[in-house]
Amino acid sequence: VPSDWLTAQSPGMQQYWQFKAQHNDKVVFFKLGKFYELFCEDAIVGNKLLDLNWMRGRNLHCGFPEKVLEKMAHRLLEFGHKIVVVEQTITPAQLEERNKKTAQKKKTVDREVAQVLTQGTVFDTEGDFMPRWMLSITEPQQRSIGIT
Protein backbone atom coordinates (compact mmCIF):
# COMPACT_ATOMS: atom_id res chain seq x y z
CA VAL A 1 0.00 0.00 0.00
CA PRO A 2 1.61 3.29 -1.04
CA SER A 3 2.34 5.40 2.05
CA ASP A 4 1.22 8.71 0.50
CA TRP A 5 -2.14 7.16 -0.45
CA LEU A 6 -2.48 5.51 2.97
CA THR A 7 -1.99 8.77 4.89
CA ALA A 8 -4.87 10.32 2.91
CA GLN A 9 -7.26 7.66 4.27
CA SER A 10 -9.29 7.90 7.46
CA PRO A 11 -7.67 6.37 10.59
CA GLY A 12 -10.05 3.38 10.42
CA MET A 13 -9.25 2.72 6.76
CA GLN A 14 -5.54 3.06 7.52
CA GLN A 15 -5.96 0.25 10.05
CA TYR A 16 -7.87 -1.84 7.53
CA TRP A 17 -5.19 -1.45 4.85
CA GLN A 18 -2.42 -2.30 7.31
CA PHE A 19 -4.19 -5.60 8.08
CA LYS A 20 -4.99 -6.24 4.41
CA ALA A 21 -1.34 -5.67 3.46
CA GLN A 22 -0.30 -8.37 5.94
CA HIS A 23 -3.07 -10.78 4.83
CA ASN A 24 -3.56 -9.99 1.16
CA ASP A 25 -4.42 -13.61 0.32
CA LYS A 26 -7.37 -13.60 2.72
CA VAL A 27 -10.77 -11.95 2.97
CA VAL A 28 -10.64 -9.49 5.88
CA PHE A 29 -13.66 -9.39 8.21
CA PHE A 30 -13.03 -5.99 9.84
CA LYS A 31 -15.03 -5.29 13.02
CA LEU A 32 -16.77 -1.91 13.19
CA GLY A 33 -19.03 -1.67 16.22
CA LYS A 34 -21.50 -4.56 16.05
CA PHE A 35 -20.77 -5.37 12.39
CA TYR A 36 -18.05 -6.95 10.29
CA GLU A 37 -17.22 -4.93 7.18
CA LEU A 38 -15.62 -6.07 3.95
CA PHE A 39 -13.94 -3.46 1.75
CA CYS A 40 -12.89 -3.18 -1.90
CA GLU A 41 -12.06 -6.58 -3.46
CA ASP A 42 -13.26 -8.37 -0.33
CA ALA A 43 -16.59 -6.54 -0.65
CA ILE A 44 -16.98 -7.86 -4.19
CA VAL A 45 -16.43 -11.39 -2.86
CA GLY A 46 -18.94 -10.77 -0.05
CA ASN A 47 -21.53 -9.39 -2.44
CA LYS A 48 -21.24 -12.24 -4.94
CA LEU A 49 -20.74 -15.24 -2.64
CA LEU A 50 -22.48 -14.19 0.58
CA ASP A 51 -25.24 -12.14 -1.05
CA LEU A 52 -24.36 -9.09 1.06
CA ASN A 53 -25.85 -5.74 0.08
CA TRP A 54 -23.67 -2.80 -0.90
CA MET A 55 -23.46 -0.02 1.69
CA ARG A 56 -23.23 3.69 1.07
CA GLY A 57 -20.02 5.52 1.72
CA ARG A 58 -16.79 6.69 0.23
CA ASN A 59 -15.33 3.20 0.01
CA LEU A 60 -16.76 0.17 -1.76
CA HIS A 61 -17.98 -2.02 1.10
CA CYS A 62 -20.60 -4.38 2.50
CA GLY A 63 -21.07 -6.04 5.87
CA PHE A 64 -23.05 -8.23 8.22
CA PRO A 65 -24.01 -8.29 11.93
CA GLU A 66 -21.58 -9.90 14.36
CA LYS A 67 -24.10 -12.59 15.36
CA VAL A 68 -23.80 -14.26 11.92
CA LEU A 69 -19.99 -14.36 11.82
CA GLU A 70 -19.77 -18.15 12.02
CA LYS A 71 -22.39 -18.64 9.31
CA MET A 72 -20.71 -16.18 6.92
CA ALA A 73 -17.26 -17.62 7.60
CA HIS A 74 -18.41 -21.19 6.90
CA ARG A 75 -20.10 -20.14 3.66
CA LEU A 76 -17.00 -18.33 2.44
CA LEU A 77 -14.73 -21.21 3.45
CA GLU A 78 -16.89 -23.58 1.41
CA PHE A 79 -15.95 -21.51 -1.64
CA GLY A 80 -12.25 -22.03 -0.83
CA HIS A 81 -11.43 -18.59 0.57
CA LYS A 82 -9.24 -17.92 3.61
CA ILE A 83 -10.45 -15.41 6.19
CA VAL A 84 -8.80 -13.16 8.74
CA VAL A 85 -11.06 -11.82 11.50
CA VAL A 86 -9.98 -8.43 12.87
CA GLU A 87 -11.57 -7.52 16.21
CA GLN A 88 -11.72 -4.33 18.24
CA THR A 89 -9.64 -4.76 21.39
CA ILE A 90 -11.03 -1.73 23.22
CA THR A 91 -14.39 0.00 23.21
CA PRO A 92 -14.94 3.60 22.09
CA ALA A 93 -15.55 4.48 25.78
CA GLN A 94 -12.17 2.97 26.73
CA LEU A 95 -10.52 4.93 23.90
CA GLU A 96 -12.09 8.14 25.17
CA GLU A 97 -10.88 7.42 28.70
CA ARG A 98 -7.35 6.68 27.46
CA ASN A 99 -7.32 9.86 25.37
CA LYS A 100 -8.10 11.91 28.50
CA LYS A 101 -4.86 10.62 30.06
CA THR A 102 -2.49 11.14 27.12
CA ALA A 103 -1.35 14.09 25.06
CA GLN A 104 -1.54 12.21 21.76
CA LYS A 105 -5.22 11.60 20.98
CA LYS A 106 -6.10 8.53 18.93
CA LYS A 107 -9.12 8.73 16.65
CA THR A 108 -9.90 5.04 16.31
CA VAL A 109 -10.08 2.00 18.59
CA ASP A 110 -7.29 -0.56 18.68
CA ARG A 111 -7.77 -3.69 16.60
CA GLU A 112 -5.91 -6.94 16.14
CA VAL A 113 -6.18 -10.24 14.31
CA ALA A 114 -8.36 -12.57 16.38
CA GLN A 115 -8.63 -15.54 14.01
CA VAL A 116 -7.25 -16.85 10.75
CA LEU A 117 -9.68 -19.32 9.21
CA THR A 118 -9.02 -21.82 6.43
CA GLN A 119 -10.74 -25.00 5.35
CA GLY A 120 -8.08 -26.97 7.24
CA THR A 121 -8.39 -25.07 10.53
CA VAL A 122 -12.15 -24.86 11.08
CA PHE A 123 -14.17 -27.32 13.10
CA ASP A 124 -17.82 -27.66 12.20
CA THR A 125 -19.84 -26.98 15.33
CA GLU A 126 -23.10 -28.12 13.77
CA GLY A 127 -22.15 -31.79 13.88
CA ASP A 128 -21.63 -32.40 10.15
CA PHE A 129 -18.07 -33.69 10.27
CA MET A 130 -16.25 -33.32 6.99
CA PRO A 131 -12.76 -34.87 7.02
CA ARG A 132 -9.88 -32.70 5.85
CA TRP A 133 -6.81 -34.45 4.52
CA MET A 134 -3.27 -33.18 4.50
CA LEU A 135 -0.22 -34.75 2.85
CA SER A 136 3.36 -33.92 3.64
CA ILE A 137 6.24 -35.32 1.61
CA THR A 138 9.78 -34.92 2.87
CA GLU A 139 13.03 -35.78 1.18
CA PRO A 140 15.76 -36.45 3.71
CA GLN A 141 19.39 -36.30 2.64
CA GLN A 142 19.62 -40.12 2.62
CA ARG A 143 17.91 -40.47 -0.78
CA SER A 144 14.64 -41.75 0.62
CA ILE A 145 11.23 -40.14 0.70
CA GLY A 146 9.03 -40.01 3.77
CA ILE A 147 5.26 -39.56 3.58
CA THR A 148 3.28 -38.48 6.59
Phi, psi and omega in degrees: 000122180298132186295324180293325177290318182297319181292340178279351181275162175294159180304321179295318179289329174298317176300312181305310184292331175293319176291317181297323179297326179279339184227052186289349178266006183235157171278128182265119171266105188256116185286126173229102182067241180259014183232156169255130181249146174240134185241154173051238183300323178296326178294323177297317177299314180298321179293315184284315188265333181253359180059039178275143180279147175293147178246152178286155177146177182290328183253144175296117180201163174211170182195180180208157180293150183300333184290346179251020180305309183299316179299312181294320179297314180299318180297317181290323177296325178299333178273002176092007179277154171259152185228141168241128181259119180253120183251154171283133181259350172222159179272163174303325178295320178293323177297316179299316179297317179295321180296331178294334186264351183235157179283323180273114184269124176272147183257352181220153181291158176286146177222155175207162178291125179260325183211147167239120186246133173224170178299331181274352184245000184258137175255133181280117183274356182267004174092353178271088183288129178236111184296145175242130183251144178225139179235134177232124178245128179240151179235093179294169182288352184268025176059033174232159181245135178248135178242131180248000000 
